[in-house]
Amino acid sequence: MSMNQFNIAELTTVLINRWKFIVVFTIAAVVIAAGATFFITPKYTATTKLLPGNAVLADKARLFNDEIQHLYSFFGSGDDLDRLMSMASMDTSLKQVIHAFDLINYYKIKEKDAGMGMYKTIRQFKKDLSLVKTVNNELEISCAHQSKDTAAAIVNFMTDQLAAKMKNIWKLQYEKINVQLDSSIAAISNDYNNLLNTATSNDPIAKTKMGVLLSQIEQFNKMSIETKMAAAITPEALIVLEKASIPAKISWPNKAVVLPLAALLGLIFSVCLVLISAKPSRF
């Protein structure tokens, strides 16, 4: 017990005797860190917040049934949000951003092989890009760039791109269905015309078949009209809560974080140097 007290007292005495060195070393660390920040190209971070649209609203049955039109929320679920995040982080989506803002030159990627150059650019871009699912079930997209205007433009571009992709998926699905319906209508119409040209006026079986075919044509035409309308008025895939604006402050290097951290590390390192150099007799 007395030995531990003696060690603590001896260490305290050593630190008190070398307090000037510790203070000077800590201040020097802060000064060096502050000087280094002037040689680092600053970056600005722009952020947008989104909510997913409800995929159920794309159901064409909702458009033509008054009883269920207002049963569904305009906001999507966690699954819809995960789907948006997955699409936003796909390489195909990132490549469009890279081409739109010439990020290959921005990151100074020099590769003879275009594929390798794009691969390295995507890796660099992902370091500046953040896709976060918040506790409020929101998608937060952030991007850091040396140009404050470009930072905001990239985030808003990704938002528009994401919304267009989701809406296009719904539209394409209905267009495929409509192609199938038109093909079925053409085939049934052909069968009807063949019966009309070959059947006699007194053939009851032919009349029955023609009636069935006419009913099918009428039903398929109705479905085709509804499908075309659904493709033309697809709902919003996402709701922008907060559009990215041009950031006013530098996000990196953040002096409010860098300088206190430099002071703390300088203090710890200087104390360690003092203790090592002093070599207390009992430690």
C-alpha positions as CSV (number, residue, x, y, z in Angstrom):
1,M,0.0,0.0,0.0
2,S,2.8,2.4,1.0
3,M,4.7,1.5,-2.2
4,N,1.7,2.4,-4.4
5,Q,1.3,5.7,-2.6
6,F,5.1,6.3,-3.1
7,N,4.8,5.6,-6.8
8,I,1.9,8.0,-7.2
9,A,3.7,10.7,-5.3
10,E,6.8,10.2,-7.3
11,L,5.0,10.3,-10.6
12,T,3.1,13.4,-9.6
13,T,6.3,15.1,-8.7
14,V,7.9,14.3,-12.0
15,L,4.8,15.7,-13.9
16,I,4.8,18.9,-11.8
17,N,8.5,19.4,-12.4
18,R,8.0,19.0,-16.2
19,W,4.8,20.9,-16.5
20,K,6.3,23.5,-18.8
21,F,7.4,20.8,-21.3
22,I,3.9,19.3,-21.2
23,V,2.2,22.6,-21.8
24,V,4.6,23.6,-24.6
25,F,4.3,20.2,-26.3
26,T,0.5,20.3,-26.1
27,I,0.4,23.9,-27.6
28,A,2.8,22.9,-30.3
29,A,0.6,19.9,-31.2
30,V,-2.4,22.3,-31.5
31,V,-0.4,24.8,-33.6
32,I,0.8,22.1,-35.9
33,A,-2.7,20.7,-36.3
34,A,-4.1,24.2,-37.0
35,G,-1.3,24.8,-39.6
36,A,-2.0,21.5,-41.3
37,T,-5.7,22.4,-41.7
38,F,-4.6,25.3,-44.0
39,F,-3.0,22.8,-46.4
40,I,-6.0,20.5,-46.5
41,T,-8.5,21.3,-49.2
42,P,-11.8,22.0,-47.4
43,K,-14.9,20.0,-48.2
44,Y,-18.6,21.0,-47.9
45,T,-21.4,18.5,-47.0
46,A,-24.9,18.8,-48.4
47,T,-27.8,16.7,-47.0
48,T,-31.3,15.9,-48.0
49,K,-34.0,13.9,-46.2
50,L,-36.5,11.7,-47.9
51,L,-39.5,9.5,-47.1
52,P,-40.4,6.6,-49.3
53,G,-43.7,6.7,-51.2
54,N,-46.2,3.9,-50.6
55,A,-45.7,1.2,-53.3
56,V,-49.4,0.1,-52.7
57,L,-50.5,3.4,-54.3
58,A,-49.2,2.1,-57.6
59,D,-51.9,-0.6,-57.7
60,K,-54.3,0.3,-60.5
61,A,-57.2,-1.1,-58.5
62,R,-56.9,1.9,-56.2
63,L,-57.5,4.3,-59.1
64,F,-60.8,2.8,-60.1
65,N,-62.3,1.8,-56.8
66,D,-63.7,4.7,-54.8
67,E,-64.0,2.6,-51.7
68,I,-60.3,1.9,-51.3
69,Q,-58.8,5.1,-52.8
70,H,-58.2,6.7,-49.4
71,L,-57.4,3.7,-47.3
72,Y,-53.6,3.8,-47.8
73,S,-51.0,6.3,-46.5
74,F,-48.9,8.3,-49.0
75,F,-45.8,7.3,-46.9
76,G,-44.1,3.9,-47.4
77,S,-42.9,1.3,-45.0
78,G,-39.4,0.3,-43.8
79,D,-39.3,-2.2,-46.7
80,D,-39.9,0.7,-49.2
81,L,-37.1,2.7,-47.6
82,D,-34.7,-0.3,-47.8
83,R,-35.6,-0.6,-51.5
84,L,-34.7,3.0,-52.1
85,M,-31.4,2.7,-50.2
86,S,-30.5,-0.4,-52.3
87,M,-31.3,1.4,-55.5
88,A,-29.4,4.6,-54.5
89,S,-26.2,2.6,-53.6
90,M,-26.1,0.5,-56.8
91,D,-23.1,1.0,-59.0
92,T,-25.3,1.8,-61.9
93,S,-26.8,4.7,-60.0
94,L,-23.4,5.9,-58.8
95,K,-22.0,5.7,-62.4
96,Q,-24.7,8.1,-63.6
97,V,-23.6,10.6,-60.9
98,I,-20.0,10.2,-61.8
99,H,-20.6,10.8,-65.5
100,A,-22.9,13.8,-64.8
101,F,-20.4,15.6,-62.5
102,D,-17.1,14.3,-64.1
103,L,-16.0,12.8,-60.8
104,I,-13.2,10.8,-62.6
105,N,-11.3,14.0,-63.2
106,Y,-12.3,15.4,-59.8
107,Y,-10.7,12.5,-58.0
108,K,-7.8,12.6,-60.4
109,I,-8.1,9.0,-61.4
110,K,-5.6,8.1,-64.1
111,E,-6.2,4.7,-65.5
112,K,-5.7,3.4,-69.1
113,D,-8.4,0.8,-68.5
114,A,-11.8,2.6,-68.3
115,G,-13.3,-0.2,-66.2
116,M,-10.6,0.1,-63.6
117,G,-10.8,3.9,-63.6
118,M,-14.6,3.7,-63.0
119,Y,-14.1,1.1,-60.2
120,K,-11.6,3.4,-58.4
121,T,-13.8,6.4,-58.8
122,I,-16.8,4.6,-57.3
123,R,-14.6,3.6,-54.3
124,Q,-13.6,7.2,-53.8
125,F,-17.1,8.6,-54.3
126,K,-18.5,6.1,-51.7
127,K,-16.1,7.7,-49.1
128,D,-17.7,11.1,-49.7
129,L,-21.3,9.7,-49.9
130,S,-23.5,8.7,-47.0
131,L,-26.8,6.9,-47.1
132,V,-28.4,6.6,-43.6
133,K,-31.7,5.2,-42.5
134,T,-32.8,7.3,-39.5
135,V,-34.8,6.3,-36.5
136,N,-37.8,8.2,-38.0
137,N,-37.8,5.9,-41.1
138,E,-36.2,8.6,-43.3
139,L,-33.5,8.3,-45.9
140,E,-30.7,10.8,-45.3
141,I,-28.4,11.3,-48.3
142,S,-25.2,13.3,-47.7
143,C,-22.3,14.1,-50.0
144,A,-19.0,15.9,-49.4
145,H,-17.3,17.9,-52.1
146,Q,-14.7,20.6,-52.5
147,S,-17.4,22.8,-54.2
148,K,-20.4,23.7,-52.0
149,D,-22.6,24.2,-55.1
150,T,-21.6,20.8,-56.5
151,A,-22.2,19.1,-53.1
152,A,-25.8,20.2,-53.1
153,A,-26.2,19.5,-56.9
154,I,-25.1,15.9,-56.5
155,V,-27.5,15.2,-53.6
156,N,-30.4,16.7,-55.5
157,F,-29.4,14.9,-58.7
158,M,-29.4,11.6,-56.8
159,T,-32.9,12.4,-55.4
160,D,-34.4,13.1,-58.8
161,Q,-32.6,10.1,-60.3
162,L,-34.0,7.8,-57.5
163,A,-37.5,9.1,-57.9
164,A,-37.5,8.7,-61.7
165,K,-36.1,5.1,-61.4
166,M,-38.8,4.0,-59.0
167,K,-41.6,5.5,-61.1
168,N,-40.1,4.0,-64.2
169,I,-40.2,0.6,-62.7
170,W,-43.9,0.8,-62.0
171,K,-44.5,2.3,-65.4
172,L,-42.6,-0.5,-67.2
173,Q,-44.5,-3.2,-65.3
174,Y,-47.8,-1.8,-66.5
175,E,-46.6,-1.3,-70.0
176,K,-45.5,-5.0,-70.1
177,I,-49.0,-6.0,-68.9
178,N,-50.5,-3.7,-71.5
179,V,-48.5,-5.3,-74.3
180,Q,-49.7,-8.7,-73.2
181,L,-53.3,-7.5,-73.1
182,D,-53.1,-6.0,-76.6
183,S,-51.7,-9.2,-77.9
184,S,-54.5,-11.2,-76.3
185,I,-57.1,-8.7,-77.7
186,A,-55.6,-9.1,-81.2
187,A,-55.7,-12.9,-81.0
188,I,-59.3,-13.0,-79.7
189,S,-60.4,-10.5,-82.3
190,N,-58.8,-12.7,-85.0
191,D,-60.7,-15.7,-83.7
192,Y,-63.9,-13.7,-83.6
193,N,-63.5,-12.5,-87.2
194,N,-62.7,-16.1,-88.4
195,L,-66.0,-17.3,-86.8
196,L,-67.9,-14.3,-88.3
197,N,-66.7,-15.2,-91.8
198,T,-67.2,-18.9,-91.6
199,A,-70.2,-19.5,-89.4
200,T,-73.7,-19.6,-90.8
201,S,-76.4,-17.4,-89.5
202,N,-78.3,-20.4,-88.0
203,D,-75.3,-21.9,-86.2
204,P,-76.1,-21.6,-82.4
205,I,-72.7,-22.9,-81.3
206,A,-70.9,-20.3,-83.4
207,K,-73.1,-17.6,-82.0
208,T,-72.4,-18.7,-78.5
209,K,-68.6,-18.7,-79.1
210,M,-68.8,-15.3,-80.8
211,G,-70.7,-14.0,-77.7
212,V,-68.0,-15.3,-75.4
213,L,-65.3,-13.8,-77.5
214,L,-67.0,-10.4,-77.7
215,S,-67.3,-10.5,-73.9
216,Q,-63.6,-11.3,-73.5
217,I,-62.6,-8.5,-75.9
218,E,-64.7,-6.0,-74.0
219,Q,-63.2,-7.1,-70.7
220,F,-59.6,-7.0,-72.0
221,N,-60.2,-3.6,-73.6
222,K,-61.4,-2.3,-70.2
223,M,-58.3,-3.8,-68.5
224,S,-56.1,-2.3,-71.2
225,I,-57.5,1.2,-70.7
226,E,-57.1,0.9,-66.9
227,T,-53.5,-0.3,-67.3
228,K,-52.6,2.6,-69.6
229,M,-54.1,5.1,-67.2
230,A,-52.2,3.5,-64.3
231,A,-48.9,3.7,-66.3
232,A,-49.6,7.3,-67.1
233,I,-50.3,8.5,-63.5
234,T,-47.8,6.5,-61.3
235,P,-47.6,7.9,-57.8
236,E,-44.6,9.7,-56.3
237,A,-41.9,7.1,-55.4
238,L,-40.5,9.4,-52.7
239,I,-41.3,12.5,-50.7
240,V,-38.6,15.1,-50.2
241,L,-38.8,16.4,-46.7
242,E,-35.7,18.7,-46.9
243,K,-34.1,19.5,-50.3
244,A,-30.3,19.8,-50.2
245,S,-29.2,23.4,-50.0
246,I,-25.8,24.9,-50.5
247,P,-23.9,24.4,-47.3
248,A,-22.6,27.5,-45.5
249,K,-19.8,25.9,-43.4
250,I,-16.9,23.7,-44.1
251,S,-17.5,20.1,-43.0
252,W,-13.9,18.9,-43.3
253,P,-11.5,19.6,-41.7
254,N,-13.6,20.5,-38.8
255,K,-11.4,22.6,-36.5
256,A,-13.9,22.2,-33.6
257,V,-13.0,18.5,-33.6
258,V,-9.4,18.5,-35.0
259,L,-7.9,21.1,-32.5
260,P,-9.3,19.6,-29.3
261,L,-8.3,16.2,-30.5
262,A,-4.8,17.4,-31.3
263,A,-4.6,19.0,-27.8
264,L,-5.7,15.7,-26.1
265,L,-3.2,13.6,-28.1
266,G,-0.4,16.1,-27.5
267,L,-1.1,16.1,-23.8
268,I,-1.2,12.3,-23.6
269,F,2.0,11.9,-25.7
270,S,3.9,14.5,-23.7
271,V,3.0,12.9,-20.4
272,C,4.1,9.5,-21.7
273,L,7.4,11.1,-22.9
274,V,8.0,12.7,-19.5
275,L,7.3,9.4,-17.6
276,I,9.5,7.3,-19.9
277,S,12.4,9.8,-19.8
278,A,12.1,10.2,-16.0
279,K,12.2,6.4,-15.3
280,P,10.9,6.6,-11.8
281,S,12.5,4.1,-9.4
282,R,9.2,2.5,-8.6
283,F,6.6,2.3,-11.4
